[in-house]
Amino acid sequence: MEAHPGPSGGTDHHAAGGVLSAEAVEALLEESTEQLVADPAPNTVLALLDLLEEAGALWQAVLLLLGPIAPGPLPGHSEPEAATRLHKLAQDAPDPV
């Protein structure tokens, strides 16, 4: 595996082919969140986004971040309306949801 510096200078591991593993994406998000809480800085977010995009893992990170809120209601919509909207959004997603 190839090592790649994370947004705060830490080391994150890539899976074969330069694509971040699910564990590496989760570790990057956790590390970046901790750094942002300690010292909010736009460069931390920009470095994270660049790394995720470069590794082809941006959508994977979005799914990881949105996963915990998916079961909740969509504000301003009934449950059936929210499910329909989310289903439509998922159909247009670059990866299967």
C-alpha positions as CSV (number, residue, x, y, z in Angstrom):
1,M,0.0,0.0,0.0
2,E,1.1,3.5,-0.7
3,A,1.2,6.1,2.1
4,H,-0.2,9.6,1.5
5,P,0.0,12.5,3.8
6,G,-3.4,13.5,5.2
7,P,-4.8,17.0,5.5
8,S,-3.0,17.6,8.8
9,G,0.3,15.9,7.8
10,G,-0.7,12.4,9.1
11,T,-0.3,9.4,7.0
12,D,-3.2,7.6,5.3
13,H,-3.1,4.4,3.4
14,H,-4.4,3.9,-0.1
15,A,-5.7,0.6,-1.4
16,A,-4.2,-0.8,-4.6
17,G,-4.5,1.5,-7.6
18,G,-4.3,4.7,-5.5
19,V,-7.9,4.5,-4.4
20,L,-8.6,5.1,-0.7
21,S,-10.0,2.2,1.2
22,A,-13.2,2.7,3.2
23,E,-11.2,2.6,6.4
24,A,-8.8,5.3,5.0
25,V,-11.7,7.6,4.1
26,E,-13.2,7.2,7.5
27,A,-9.9,7.9,9.2
28,L,-9.4,11.0,7.0
29,L,-12.8,12.4,7.9
30,E,-12.2,11.7,11.6
31,E,-8.8,13.3,11.6
32,S,-10.0,16.3,9.7
33,T,-13.0,16.8,12.0
34,E,-10.8,16.6,15.1
35,Q,-8.4,19.2,13.5
36,L,-11.3,21.5,12.6
37,V,-12.7,21.4,16.1
38,A,-9.3,22.1,17.6
39,D,-8.4,24.9,15.1
40,P,-10.9,25.8,12.4
41,A,-9.1,26.5,9.1
42,P,-10.4,26.5,5.5
43,N,-7.1,24.9,4.4
44,T,-8.0,21.7,6.3
45,V,-11.2,21.3,4.5
46,L,-9.7,22.2,1.1
47,A,-6.8,19.7,1.6
48,L,-9.3,17.0,2.6
49,L,-11.5,17.7,-0.5
50,D,-8.5,17.7,-2.8
51,L,-7.2,14.4,-1.4
52,L,-10.6,12.7,-1.6
53,E,-11.2,14.0,-5.2
54,E,-7.8,12.9,-6.3
55,A,-8.3,9.4,-4.9
56,G,-11.8,9.2,-6.4
57,A,-13.4,8.9,-2.9
58,L,-15.3,12.1,-2.6
59,W,-18.7,10.5,-3.1
60,Q,-17.8,7.7,-0.7
61,A,-17.0,10.3,1.9
62,V,-20.3,12.1,1.3
63,L,-22.2,8.8,1.8
64,L,-20.2,8.2,5.0
65,L,-21.1,11.6,6.3
66,L,-24.7,11.5,5.3
67,G,-25.4,7.9,6.4
68,P,-26.3,8.7,10.0
69,I,-28.9,11.3,8.9
70,A,-30.5,9.2,6.2
71,P,-33.1,7.5,8.4
72,G,-34.3,10.8,9.8
73,P,-37.1,12.8,8.2
74,L,-36.4,15.5,5.6
75,P,-37.4,18.8,7.2
76,G,-40.5,20.3,5.6
77,H,-41.6,17.0,3.9
78,S,-43.8,14.1,4.9
79,E,-42.1,10.7,5.2
80,P,-43.4,9.6,1.7
81,E,-42.3,12.9,0.1
82,A,-38.9,12.6,1.7
83,A,-38.4,9.0,0.5
84,T,-39.4,10.0,-3.0
85,R,-37.0,12.9,-3.1
86,L,-34.1,10.8,-1.7
87,H,-34.9,8.0,-4.1
88,K,-34.7,10.5,-7.0
89,L,-31.4,11.9,-5.7
90,A,-30.0,8.4,-5.4
91,Q,-30.9,7.6,-9.0
92,D,-28.8,10.5,-10.1
93,A,-25.8,9.7,-7.9
94,P,-22.5,8.6,-9.6
95,D,-22.3,5.5,-7.4
96,P,-25.1,3.1,-6.4
97,V,-26.8,4.1,-3.2
